[in-house]
């Protein structure tokens, strides 16, 4: 293992070697460039593969060396080849004993190592923890709870594909000069007032949305599409970064693919576990439920549950919806199966994901359905021109937002904001402690 450790840390011999790293060179060559921000605190960063977690670690190492940290006080290790938590502990303890002063430990892709949480707990409980900053990444949250490390001074954060606002700034860098009156709106009126400021940019933001629906938030696909087209290899990368992780967890690739096809056929529809099991000839509704939870744990997508309006209590036994996490996943699976949802349903999923990153998000199903419900407002998506106030169902929601292709208006009597989808999505930006601004 010692030889492998030296191989993965070439800056120990030559501090400038970090700039020869393939990921660093590629990221630095891109224009405009996604930047990453390092915080010297213990973190568990969980998110899909290929969204920039390793690049974030390599940039953090470069920043530390530039700031004067001794290169030999920084350890990076990709844990794909490790068998269990004991090897992680042995690796880190050996490193810490060989250096003086504060040390920085970056462990990449730990979540498929058996018992990895035990290694993190052990390291944070050891006397060595007082002079160590530990950051680990992983591709699955299956079985991981935010309270997995109680009292141990480590944060669990999601590291997700960049959202629409970030992608739109790559698509058109001049958009970064926009100043909105409300940082994160809380009411339909505040969303409308922000949209008034954005309205002169509607055409360019509509173009950015078309771009985002094809590229998603994966850096590789974004920059390929800027140059002309997304390559078949990138779609294959998405497949390998999702479906093959199912097999790594000992689950059936066949069942996973069958369920994905069923979800594409009924994208955005209300689903029951029994109906999916019967339609797809999967043995039990329990199996369907387990795989839908697995898909969420692997960051394929999100389950959306119905809710009671008066107290926002989720109804877990009722019909649910499922949307994929990122538009590129939809496009990749569409290419695989030769079929996929219409644009209006993909837009629904994008809206839901952007809401879900910031608010607890559900849907309401009564005599009429509301697409998304949050603690502060309800959202109905109508991806067409010529929407009317009556398109928002009459239910007991105070702040109402109706999304359209191009209409912008506020109906005072209904407390209803009618907004173009891209002007709404641009406002739903969840600040990440790891992702810096586009430059």
C-alpha positions in Angstrom: 0.0 0.0 0.0 2.9 2.3 0.6 3.9 2.4 -3.0 0.3 3.1 -4.0 0.2 6.0 -1.5 3.4 7.6 -2.9 2.0 7.2 -6.4 -1.2 9.0 -5.5 0.7 11.9 -3.8 3.3 13.1 -6.3 3.5 16.5 -4.6 5.4 15.0 -1.8 8.4 14.9 -4.1 7.5 17.9 -6.2 5.0 20.5 -5.0 4.3 21.6 -8.6 3.2 18.0 -9.5 -0.4 18.9 -8.4 -0.7 21.0 -11.5 0.2 18.1 -13.7 -2.8 16.1 -12.3 -5.1 15.4 -15.2 -8.2 16.7 -13.5 -6.5 19.9 -12.4 -5.1 20.6 -15.8 -8.5 20.0 -17.5 -10.4 22.1 -15.0 -7.9 25.0 -15.3 -8.1 24.9 -19.1 -11.9 25.3 -19.2 -13.5 28.7 -19.9 -15.5 29.9 -18.1 -14.3 27.9 -15.2 -16.1 26.2 -12.2 -14.1 27.1 -9.1 -14.1 25.2 -5.8 -13.9 26.6 -2.2 -12.0 24.7 0.5 -13.0 25.0 4.2 -10.5 23.6 6.7 -13.2 21.6 8.6 -14.1 17.9 8.8 -16.6 16.9 6.1 -18.3 13.9 4.5 -19.2 14.9 1.0 -21.8 12.6 -0.7 -23.0 12.9 -4.2 -23.1 11.2 -7.6 -20.0 10.2 -9.5 -18.5 12.5 -12.1 -19.9 15.7 -10.7 -16.5 17.1 -9.4 -15.8 15.7 -6.0 -12.3 14.5 -6.9 -11.6 17.7 -8.8 -12.7 19.6 -5.6 -10.2 17.6 -3.6 -7.3 18.2 -6.0 -8.0 21.9 -6.1 -8.1 22.0 -2.3 -4.7 20.4 -2.2 -3.3 22.9 -4.7 -4.8 25.8 -2.6 -3.2 24.4 0.6 0.2 24.1 -1.0 -0.1 27.6 -2.4 -1.0 28.9 1.1 2.2 27.5 2.5 1.1 24.1 3.9 3.9 21.5 3.6 3.1 19.1 0.7 4.1 16.1 2.8 1.4 17.2 5.3 -1.3 16.5 2.7 -2.6 13.0 2.0 -4.9 12.0 -0.9 -6.1 8.5 -1.4 -8.6 6.9 -3.7 -10.2 4.2 -1.6 -11.7 2.1 -4.5 -9.1 -0.6 -4.0 -9.4 -0.9 -0.2 -11.3 -3.8 1.3 -12.5 -2.6 4.7 -12.3 0.1 7.4 -9.2 -1.4 9.0 -7.2 -0.6 5.9 -8.4 3.0 6.0 -7.4 3.4 9.6 -4.0 1.8 9.0 -3.4 4.1 6.1 -4.3 7.3 7.9 -2.5 6.4 11.2 0.7 5.6 9.3 0.5 8.9 7.5 -0.2 11.0 10.6 2.7 9.4 12.5 5.1 10.4 9.7 4.3 14.1 9.7 4.6 17.0 12.1 2.1 19.8 12.6 -1.4 20.1 11.2 -2.3 17.5 8.5 -4.9 17.3 5.8 -6.4 14.0 4.8 -8.6 13.6 1.7 -10.1 10.1 1.3 -11.9 9.7 -2.1 -14.8 7.3 -2.7 -14.9 5.7 0.7 -18.6 4.7 0.7 -18.1 1.3 -1.0 -15.5 0.3 1.5 -17.0 -2.1 4.0 -17.6 -0.3 7.4 -16.1 3.0 6.3 -18.2 4.9 8.9 -16.3 3.0 11.6 -13.0 4.2 10.3 -14.2 7.9 10.3 -15.5 7.5 13.9 -12.3 5.9 15.0 -10.1 8.6 13.4 -12.1 11.4 14.9 -12.0 9.8 18.3 -8.3 9.2 18.3 -5.7 11.6 19.8 -4.4 12.3 16.3 -7.7 14.0 15.4 -6.7 17.3 17.1 -4.2 18.1 14.4 -6.0 16.6 11.4 -8.6 18.0 9.0 -10.4 15.0 7.5 -12.5 15.2 4.3 -14.0 12.1 2.7 -16.2 11.7 -0.4 -18.6 9.0 -1.5 -21.2 8.1 -4.1 -23.9 6.6 -2.0 -25.9 7.8 1.0 -27.5 4.4 1.4 -27.6 3.7 5.1 -26.0 7.0 6.0 -27.9 9.4 8.2 -26.8 13.0 9.1 -26.6 11.9 12.7 -24.2 9.0 11.9 -21.4 10.9 13.6 -22.9 12.4 16.8 -20.7 14.8 18.7 -17.7 14.1 16.5 -17.3 17.5 14.8 -17.9 16.5 11.2 -20.4 17.8 8.7 -22.3 15.6 6.2 -23.0 17.5 3.1 -24.4 16.7 -0.4 -22.1 17.4 -3.4 -24.6 17.6 -6.2 -24.5 18.5 -9.9 -24.4 22.3 -10.4 -27.9 23.8 -10.5 -29.5 25.8 -13.3 -28.1 29.1 -12.2 -24.5 27.8 -12.1 -24.9 26.2 -15.6 -26.5 29.4 -16.9 -23.5 31.4 -15.8 -21.3 29.0 -17.8 -23.6 29.3 -20.7 -23.6 33.2 -20.5 -21.1 34.6 -18.0 -22.6 38.1 -18.2 -25.6 36.9 -16.1 -23.3 37.0 -13.0 -23.8 40.8 -12.9 -27.5 40.4 -12.1 -28.5 41.7 -8.6 -31.8 40.5 -7.2 -33.7 42.3 -4.4 -34.4 39.0 -2.5 -31.6 36.6 -2.0 -33.8 33.5 -1.4 -37.5 34.5 -1.8 -40.0 33.4 0.8 -43.3 34.5 -0.8 -44.9 34.5 -4.2 -44.6 38.3 -4.2 -40.8 38.1 -3.6 -40.4 35.6 -6.4 -42.3 38.0 -8.7 -40.2 41.0 -7.7 -37.1 39.0 -8.5 -38.5 37.9 -11.8 -39.2 41.5 -12.8 -35.4 42.2 -12.5 -34.7 39.0 -14.5 -37.3 39.7 -17.2 -34.9 41.6 -19.6 -32.8 38.4 -19.6 -35.7 36.1 -20.4 -34.5 35.2 -23.9 -30.9 34.3 -22.8 -32.2 32.4 -19.8 -34.6 30.5 -22.0 -31.6 29.5 -24.1 -29.7 28.5 -21.0 -32.7 26.3 -20.0 -32.7 24.5 -23.3 -28.9 24.0 -22.9 -29.4 22.7 -19.3 -32.1 20.2 -20.3 -29.5 18.6 -22.6 -26.3 19.0 -20.6 -27.6 18.7 -17.1 -25.2 19.7 -14.3 -22.3 17.3 -15.1 -19.2 19.3 -15.9 -18.1 17.0 -18.7 -21.3 17.2 -20.6 -21.6 21.0 -20.0 -18.2 21.7 -21.7 -18.7 19.2 -24.4 -22.0 20.8 -25.4 -20.4 24.2 -25.3 -18.0 22.9 -28.0 -20.8 21.4 -30.1 -22.2 18.1 -28.8 -22.2 15.6 -26.0 -20.2 12.5 -27.0 -21.5 8.9 -26.7 -18.7 8.2 -24.3 -20.2 10.7 -21.9 -23.6 9.1 -21.9 -21.8 5.8 -21.3 -20.0 7.4 -18.4 -23.4 8.3 -16.9 -24.6 4.7 -17.3 -21.4 3.3 -15.7 -21.6 5.9 -12.9 -25.1 4.8 -12.0 -26.2 1.3 -12.9 -22.9 -0.3 -12.1 -23.0 1.0 -8.6 -26.3 -1.0 -8.1 -24.3 -4.1 -8.8 -21.5 -3.0 -6.4 -24.1 -3.0 -3.7 -25.2 -6.5 -4.5 -28.4 -5.6 -6.2 -29.8 -6.8 -9.5 -28.9 -4.7 -12.6 -31.8 -6.3 -14.4 -34.4 -5.2 -11.8 -32.8 -1.7 -11.7 -33.0 -1.3 -15.5 -36.5 -2.7 -15.6 -37.6 -0.2 -12.9 -35.9 2.7 -14.7 -37.8 1.9 -17.9 -41.0 1.8 -16.0 -40.3 5.2 -14.4 -39.5 6.7 -17.8 -42.9 5.4 -19.2 -44.8 7.0 -16.3 -42.5 9.9 -15.6 -44.1 12.4 -13.2 -47.3 10.2 -12.8 -48.5 9.2 -9.3 -47.2 5.7 -8.7 -48.1 2.9 -6.4 -45.5 0.2 -5.4 -48.0 -2.6 -6.2 -48.8 -1.3 -9.7 -45.1 -0.9 -10.6 -44.4 -4.4 -9.3 -47.2 -5.9 -11.3 -46.5 -3.9 -14.5 -42.8 -4.7 -14.4 -43.2 -8.3 -13.2 -41.0 -7.6 -10.1 -41.7 -10.1 -7.4 -43.0 -7.8 -4.6 -43.9 -4.2 -3.9 -41.3 -4.3 -1.1 -38.6 -4.9 -3.8 -39.8 -1.9 -5.7 -39.8 0.3 -2.6 -36.2 -0.9 -1.7 -35.0 -0.1 -5.2 -36.6 3.4 -5.2 -34.9 4.1 -1.9 -31.6 2.7 -3.4 -32.0 5.0 -6.4 -32.3 8.0 -4.0 -29.3 6.8 -2.0 -27.2 6.5 -5.2 -28.5 10.0 -6.3 -30.4 8.7 -9.4 -33.4 10.7 -8.3 -35.9 11.6 -5.6 -39.1 10.2 -4.2 -41.8 12.8 -3.7 -44.6 12.0 -1.3 -48.1 13.3 -0.9 -48.8 15.7 2.0 -51.6 16.9 4.1 -52.1 20.6 3.5 -52.9 21.7 7.1 -49.8 20.3 8.7 -47.6 19.2 5.8 -47.5 15.7 7.2 -46.2 13.3 4.5 -48.3 10.4 3.5 -45.7 7.7 2.9 -48.3 4.9 2.2 -50.1 6.9 -0.5 -49.1 7.2 -4.2 -45.7 8.8 -4.8 -43.8 10.4 -7.7 -40.2 9.9 -8.8 -38.1 12.2 -10.8 -34.5 11.8 -11.8 -31.9 14.0 -10.1 -30.5 15.6 -13.3 -31.6 16.1 -16.9 -28.5 14.3 -18.2 -29.7 11.1 -16.5 -33.0 11.4 -18.3 -31.2 11.9 -21.6 -28.8 9.0 -21.0 -31.6 6.6 -20.1 -33.6 7.9 -23.1 -30.7 6.9 -25.4 -30.4 3.5 -23.7 -34.1 2.6 -24.0 -35.1 4.6 -27.1 -37.9 6.3 -25.2 -38.4 8.9 -22.5 -40.7 11.6 -21.1 -41.9 14.7 -22.9 -40.3 18.1 -22.2 -43.1 19.2 -19.9 -42.5 16.3 -17.6 -38.7 16.8 -17.6 -39.3 20.4 -16.7 -41.4 19.3 -13.8 -38.6 17.1 -12.5 -36.1 20.0 -12.8 -38.4 22.3 -10.8 -38.9 19.6 -8.2 -35.2 19.0 -7.8 -34.4 22.7 -7.4 -37.0 23.0 -4.8 -35.9 19.8 -3.0 -32.4 21.1 -2.6 -33.7 24.0 -0.5 -37.0 23.1 1.0 -38.9 20.1 2.2 -40.9 19.4 -0.9 -44.0 17.3 -1.5 -47.1 17.3 -3.7 -50.8 17.5 -3.0 -53.4 15.2 -4.5 -57.1 16.0 -3.8 -59.9 16.8 -6.2 -57.1 18.6 -8.1 -53.4 18.1 -7.8 -50.7 20.6 -7.0 -47.3 19.6 -8.4 -45.2 20.8 -5.5 -45.8 21.9 -2.0 -43.2 23.5 0.3 -43.7 25.0 3.8 -43.9 28.5 2.3 -45.7 28.1 -1.0 -47.1 25.8 -3.7 -45.9 25.5 -7.3 -47.9 24.4 -10.3 -45.9 23.8 -13.6 -47.6 24.5 -16.9 -45.0 24.3 -19.6 -47.0 26.2 -22.2 -47.9 29.6 -23.3 -51.3 31.3 -22.5 -51.6 30.1 -18.9 -54.5 31.5 -16.7 -54.9 32.0 -13.0 -57.5 29.2 -13.0 -54.7 26.8 -13.9 -53.6 26.9 -10.3 -55.9 24.5 -8.4 -58.2 26.0 -5.8 -56.7 24.6 -2.6 -55.8 26.1 0.8 -52.4 27.5 -0.1 -51.7 31.2 0.6 -48.6 31.7 -1.6 -49.2 30.4 -5.1 -46.7 30.2 -8.0 -47.8 29.2 -11.5 -45.0 28.5 -13.9 -45.3 29.0 -17.6 -43.1 29.3 -20.7 -43.2 33.1 -21.0 -45.9 34.9 -18.9 -45.0 37.2 -16.1 -47.8 38.6 -13.9 -49.0 39.0 -10.3 -52.6 38.5 -9.3 -53.1 40.4 -6.1 -56.4 38.9 -5.2 -55.2 35.4 -5.5 -51.7 36.1 -4.1 -50.5 34.3 -7.3 -47.3 34.9 -9.2 -47.2 33.7 -12.8 -43.5 33.3 -13.8 -41.6 31.9 -16.7 -39.8 28.7 -15.7 -36.2 29.9 -16.2 -36.8 33.1 -14.2 -38.1 30.9 -11.3 -35.2 28.4 -11.5 -32.5 31.1 -11.6 -33.7 32.2 -8.1 -33.5 28.7 -6.6 -29.8 28.6 -6.0 -28.6 26.6 -3.0 -25.3 28.0 -1.9 -22.7 25.2 -1.6 -19.8 25.5 0.8 -17.6 23.7 -1.7 -18.6 25.3 -5.0 -17.2 28.8 -5.7 -18.6 31.1 -8.4 -18.0 30.6 -12.1 -15.1 32.7 -13.4 
